[in-house]
Amino acid sequence: MDDTPDATAVTIENDRAIIARPQAKMLDERALRSLSQSLDAASGANAGIRLVILDLSRVSVLPSIALGSLLQMSHQCAARRQTLKLAALQPQIRKVLSLTRLDEVLQLADSVDAALQ
């Protein structure tokens, strides 16, 4: 994990999957843009990896702009023949996804380990 004061920092780890861990409490427009750019760069550098995991354990606020951005990221991953999974969602984020029925469109996992299965 990066200890820089930038709350929107994203850590990309390459193993069997690209794992992005946003360090922001809220995924605002700036954090989403940084996240999307980081995923695009990691995917380009690791074209053979077919799984992208967003570890949202630190995210407690998901504004409406983030919902559309998550769908867009899912479509971008699909275009690269990758699967996007959202992992370790806090209960309030899971509830928002359920109320908007995005939990039926996006793949959710209880943890990063579960997403890797």
VEXVO-986378 format. One record per residue: residue number from 1; residue in one letter; x, y, z of N, C-alpha, C in turn. Coordinates in steps of 0.001 Angstrom, whole numbers. Atoms other than C-alpha are relative to their C-alpha. Layout:
KEMAR   pos   code      n_xx      n_yy      n_zz     ca_xx     ca_yy     ca_zz      c_xx      c_yy      c_zz
KEMAR   NUM      A         X         Y         Z         X         Y         Z         X         Y         Z
...
***
This chain:
KEMAR   pos   code      n_xx      n_yy      n_zz     ca_xx     ca_yy     ca_zz      c_xx      c_yy      c_zz
KEMAR     1      M       840     -1175         0         0         0         0       885      1237         0
KEMAR     2      D      -735     -1243       117      1170      3470      -844      -356       899      1179
KEMAR     3      D       250      -845     -1151      1555      5766      2160       -36      1475      -346
KEMAR     4      T        63     -1397       379      1395      8992       165     -1325       591       457
KEMAR     5      P      1214      -613      -502     -1173     11505      1349     -1124        70     -1031
KEMAR     6      D      1023       -45      1040     -3077     11259     -1981     -1066     -1056       286
KEMAR     7      A      1075       920      -375     -6408      9732      -961      -566      -751     -1196
KEMAR     8      T       538       675      1178     -7143      8698     -4554       999      -984      -589
KEMAR     9      A     -1020       911       510     -4036      6547     -4965      -598     -1387      -223
KEMAR    10      V       463      1340       333     -4652      3182     -6581      1211      -901      -101
KEMAR    11      T     -1079       975        54     -2423       180     -6069      -412     -1109      -946
KEMAR    12      I       270      1087       937     -2258     -2303     -8912       958     -1130       321
KEMAR    13      E      -817      1183      -272     -1026     -5807     -8150      -239     -1018     -1102
KEMAR    14      N       122       983      1074      -322     -8369    -10819       431     -1359       500
KEMAR    15      D      -270      1388      -347      -537    -12020    -10011      -859      -801      -960
KEMAR    16      R       968       634       887     -3468    -13951    -11387     -1034      1010      -462
KEMAR    17      A      1003     -1024       288     -5492    -10754    -11515       609      1386       188
KEMAR    18      I      -327     -1394      -266     -5210     -7010    -11656      -901       400      1158
KEMAR    19      I       765      -380     -1181     -6274     -5808     -8229       226      1483       267
KEMAR    20      A       -75     -1434      -281     -7051     -2138     -7729      -610       247      1363
KEMAR    21      R       465      -306     -1353     -7397      -827     -4213       -64      1510       191
KEMAR    22      P       114     -1449      -207     -8693      2749     -4181       132       325      1487
KEMAR    23      Q      -233      -392     -1387     -7563      4499     -1013      -913      1141       424
KEMAR    24      A       909     -1101      -294    -10306      7111     -1158     -1217      -496       765
KEMAR    25      K      1213       329      -750    -13197      7087      1290     -1224       154      -909
KEMAR    26      M      1079      -239       946    -15408      8446     -1491       559       -62     -1417
KEMAR    27      L      -418        68      1401    -15095      7572     -5165      -628      1168      -752
KEMAR    28      D       477     -1171       724    -15535     11068     -6572       530       -47     -1433
KEMAR    29      E      -383       -15      1418    -14914     12076    -10187      1517      -129      -190
KEMAR    30      R     -1471        55        98    -11160     12571     -9655       517     -1410       302
KEMAR    31      A      -422      1349      -368    -10745      9200     -7931      -398     -1007     -1073
KEMAR    32      L       459       906      1057    -12787      7453    -10631       859       107     -1250
KEMAR    33      R      -857      -206      1174    -10712      8989    -13415      1361      -650       228
KEMAR    34      S     -1284       612      -342     -7499      7911    -11665       -99     -1522       -30
KEMAR    35      L       221      1445       -30     -8892      4420    -11110      -110      -563     -1408
KEMAR    36      S       194       466      1375     -9989      4025    -14726      1315        33      -790
KEMAR    37      Q     -1281      -121       698     -6634      5251    -16064       989     -1061       481
KEMAR    38      S      -894      1014      -551     -4726      2925    -13746      -368     -1388      -504
KEMAR    39      L       441      1298       511     -6835       -63    -14818       323      -156     -1473
KEMAR    40      D      -330        57      1426     -6382       791    -18498      1490      -260      -194
KEMAR    41      A     -1452       178       123     -2603      1053    -18054       420     -1411       414
KEMAR    42      A      -351      1345      -474     -2364     -2183    -16071      -489     -1064      -977
KEMAR    43      S       534       963       965     -4556     -4017    -18579       831       -14     -1275
KEMAR    44      G      -840       -70      1191     -2437     -2794    -21483      1343      -666       216
KEMAR    45      A     -1304       585      -312       749     -3908    -19753       -95     -1495       300
KEMAR    46      N       207      1399      -380      -741     -7289    -18771     -1188      -573      -765
KEMAR    47      A      1122       370       864     -2930     -8242    -21713      -522     -1414       248
KEMAR    48      G       431      1375      -213     -3080    -11909    -20698      -855      -222      1228
KEMAR    49      I       774       154     -1233     -4755    -11315    -17348     -1471       248      -304
KEMAR    50      R      1425       -49       327     -8501    -11949    -17561      -899       399      1164
KEMAR    51      L       806      -359     -1162     -9630    -10877    -14083       469      1330       571
KEMAR    52      V      -270     -1301      -616     -9848     -7346    -12694      -866        79      1251
KEMAR    53      I       715       -76     -1268    -10790     -6913     -9039       158      1409       573
KEMAR    54      L       -25     -1271      -705    -11739     -3639     -7391      -261      -292      1464
KEMAR    55      D       142       175     -1439    -11132     -3922     -3655      -543      1318       556
KEMAR    56      L       653     -1226      -452    -13615     -1359     -2348      -162        50      1516
KEMAR    57      S       121        83     -1459    -13050     -2108      1329       153      1350       696
KEMAR    58      R      -198     -1314      -627    -11956      1474      2076     -1034      1031      -447
KEMAR    59      V       981      -938       549    -14754      3112        84     -1293      -105       803
KEMAR    60      S      1239         2      -780    -17716      4125      2234     -1070       891      -618
KEMAR    61      V       958      -878       679    -19365      6703       -49       128      -222     -1499
KEMAR    62      L        26       261      1434    -20405      5945     -3614     -1030       938      -631
KEMAR    63      P       953      -938       596    -21951      8989     -5342      -578      -565     -1300
KEMAR    64      S       684       516      1187    -24285      8506     -8292       907       -47     -1223
KEMAR    65      I      -922        24      1143    -21524      9371    -10785       833     -1280        -6
KEMAR    66      A      -807      1219       -93    -19630      6344     -9536      -744     -1211      -549
KEMAR    67      L       774      1137       500    -22457      3974    -10458       166      -151     -1506
KEMAR    68      G      -195        24      1453    -22241      4905    -14129      1432      -341      -371
KEMAR    69      S     -1413       281       272    -18447      4789    -14003       327     -1475       213
KEMAR    70      L      -237      1430      -234    -18468      1272    -12530      -561      -829     -1150
KEMAR    71      L       564       699      1165    -20758       134    -15354       901       168     -1215
KEMAR    72      Q      -896      -262      1121    -18468      1775    -17884      1282      -820       129
KEMAR    73      M     -1199       813      -219    -15421        54    -16337      -287     -1468      -305
KEMAR    74      S       385      1383       278    -17274     -3255    -16542       -45      -256     -1503
KEMAR    75      H        73       136      1458    -17958     -2700    -20242      1392        54      -635
KEMAR    76      Q     -1365       -86       513    -14328     -1692    -20857       745     -1307       246
KEMAR    77      C      -630      1287      -306    -13143     -4859    -19138      -528     -1077      -948
KEMAR    78      A       594       993       904    -15568     -6945    -21208       567       143     -1407
KEMAR    79      A      -572      -228      1325    -14196     -5335    -24366      1434      -543       -98
KEMAR    80      R     -1363       551       -39    -10714     -6481    -23289       -24     -1480       371
KEMAR    81      R       198      1405      -387    -12118     -9972    -22511       442      -259      1438
KEMAR    82      Q      -297       134     -1419    -11686     -9403    -18799     -1311        -2       784
KEMAR    83      T      1134       -14      -913    -14084     -9979    -15940       306       978      1125
KEMAR    84      L      -139      -946     -1095    -14572     -7162    -13452      -800      -510      1189
KEMAR    85      K       682       370     -1237    -15415     -8093     -9857       238      1082      1040
KEMAR    86      L       -94      -948     -1107    -16145     -5704     -7005        81      -808      1276
KEMAR    87      A      -241       814     -1195    -14808     -7057     -3727       -22       844      1262
KEMAR    88      A       -77      -561     -1354    -15123     -6301       -13      -794      1299       146
KEMAR    89      L       845     -1183       -93    -17949     -3815      -311      -551       167      1405
KEMAR    90      Q       607      -295     -1283    -19123     -2118      2846     -1520      -127      -153
KEMAR    91      P      1444       261        90    -22792     -2805      3689      -805      1112      -688
KEMAR    92      Q       757     -1091       614    -24019       651      2639       218        58     -1514
KEMAR    93      I      -274        20      1442    -22344       304      -779      -754     -1170      -636
KEMAR    94      R       737      1175       495    -23812     -3168     -1261     -1502       322       -98
KEMAR    95      K      1416      -363         3    -27237     -1735      -382      -332       906     -1188
KEMAR    96      V       209      -893      1147    -26923      1037     -2991       -26      -813     -1290
KEMAR    97      L       -33       831      1209    -25983     -1539     -5631     -1242      -875      -103
KEMAR    98      S      1217       807       -14    -28937     -3676     -4593     -1222       836      -376
KEMAR    99      L      1144      -871       287    -31426      -789     -4660       -48       429     -1462
KEMAR   100      T       -67      -404      1408    -30258       236     -8130        48     -1202      -944
KEMAR   101      R       -55      1278       729    -30177     -3438     -9217      1310      -196      -767
KEMAR   102      L     -1302       191       627    -26568     -3051    -10269       675     -1266       508
KEMAR   103      D      -542      1266      -493    -25820     -6104     -8138      -377     -1160      -918
KEMAR   104      E       382      1012       976    -27559     -8062    -10911       857        86     -1264
KEMAR   105      V      -813      -235      1196    -25227     -6605    -13553      1489      -159       295
KEMAR   106      L     -1403        62      -399    -21919     -6317    -11702       230     -1232       865
KEMAR   107      Q      -338      1158      -832    -20158     -9276    -10101       580       489      1326
KEMAR   108      L      -424      -388     -1348    -19728     -8899     -6334       609     -1188       713
KEMAR   109      A      -633      1042      -814    -17491    -10848     -3968       197       559      1407
KEMAR   110      D      -131      -433     -1387    -17231    -10758      -190      1405       493       341
KEMAR   111      S     -1391      -376      -265    -13429    -10403      -287       808      -152     -1287
KEMAR   112      V      -896       177      1154    -10505    -10234     -2692       282     -1481      -206
KEMAR   113      D      -243      1444       110     -9750    -13874     -1910     -1165      -710      -650
KEMAR   114      A      1177       629       607    -13316    -14850     -2781       -96       367     -1485
KEMAR   115      A        42      -426      1399    -13090    -12842     -6024      1015      -777      -839
KEMAR   116      L     -1033       760       719     -9950    -14780     -6976      -424     -1444      -272
KEMAR   117      Q       453      1389       182    -11829    -18111     -6705      -710      -192     -1324
***
